Amino acid sequence: MKRVCLLISGLLLSANVLADSCDSATSQAGLNECYGNEYKKQDDLLNQAYQEAMKLATDKQKPKLKTAQNAWISYRDADCAFLTSGADEATVAPMVHAQCMADKTRERTELLKSTLQCEEGDVSCVFPPR
């Protein structure tokens, strides 16, 4: 039980952004729904960044980006399943899992977005400058 509390505390502390938006939830079911909605929002933002990256990618880069994204999704899903396994069977499990998924998805979105902005002459850029 101590591990579950530590896991939940750690995930909740990483969610300062969510804390404000989920304050009005008055039950665990409400929190589960709120955190689930946040994950869906982050997933939509990731899909937008991915689509932007696909538009900039060359024909040679597109299959590599698709492979990388699919591998990342598998990693994220497996990692969150492991990291939140301490909460399995608890009523907080959906909330904890959604928070993990949202956090990792937010990080991936930021990474993809960072590849979209490049300055001329930066040889580390994935895509050519616009």
N, C-alpha and C positions, 0 to 999 in steps of 0.2 A: 504494500500500500504506500510505503514511503517513496518508492521509486515512481509510482504513478503520480503522486503529488509533486515530486520534483520535475517529472517530465511535463506535466501540465503547467506548472509554474514557469518553467523555461519557455515553453511555447507561448504562453500568455504574455510574458514579459516582452517577447519579441514582436508583439502585436499591438504596439501603442496606437497605431493607426486605427486598428479595429476596435480598440477599447471605446473610443468615442462613439462609433457608429453602432455598437452593440450594447451600449449602456441601457437602452430602453427595453432590452429583453428581460422578461420577468420570470422565465423558467429555463430549465436546461434544454427543453425542446426549442424554445425561442433562440437560445444561444447557438444551438446546433444549426438551426436554419440560417441565422445571421452569418455565422462563419462559413457555412456552405455557400451562401450568396456571395461572400467576399471571394471565395475560391473561384466561383463562376466568373466574377468580374475580372479577376486576375488572368484567368484562362482566355477570356475574350481579348484582353490587352495583349497577351502573348500571341494569339492568333493574328492580330493586326500587325504586330512587329514581324512575325514570320512571313506574312504575305508581302510586306514591304521589302523584306530581305529577298524573297523569291523574285520580286520584280527587278531588283538590282543585280541579281546573280546572273552570271553567264550560263550558257547552256551546259558548260562543263561543271560549273559550281552547283547547279540545281540538284542533281542527284546526291552530291556530297552533303548539301544542306539538309535535304530530306532524310538521309541516313543519320546524320548527326542529331537531328531533331527527334527522330523516332527512338534512337538510342537514349537520348536524354529523357524522354518520356518514360521509357522502361526503367531507367535508373531512378527517376523521381518517384515513380509509383512504388518500386521495391524499397527504396530508402525510407519513404514515409510509412510504409507498412511495417518495416522494422522499428523505426524510431518511435512509432506510436503504439507498438504492440503491448507496452506496459499498461495501456488503458483499455485493452481489449476486454469486452464484456461489461465495461462500465458505461454508465449513461453519458459520460463525457466523451466517449470514444469518437463519435462523429465530429464533434467540435475540434478535438485535438488533431484528428486526421485532416480535417479541412484546413486547419491553421497551417499544418506542415505543408500541405499541397499549395496553399496560397503563398506561403513564404518562398518556397522553392520556385514556384512559377513566376513570382515577382522578380526574383534574382535572374532567372533565365531571360525574362523580358528585357531587363536592363542590359544584360549582356548583348542580346540581339540588337537592341537599339544603339548600343555603342558601336556596332559594326556599320551602322547606316550613316554615320557622320565621320567624314574623313577630310583631312586637309591635304591640299596638293603637296606632293613630295613625300608624304608619309608612306614608306615602303611596307609598314606593318599592316596596312589597311587590307581588309578582305575585299571590299568593293572599290572601284575607282571613284575618285571625287566626282560629285555631281556638278 
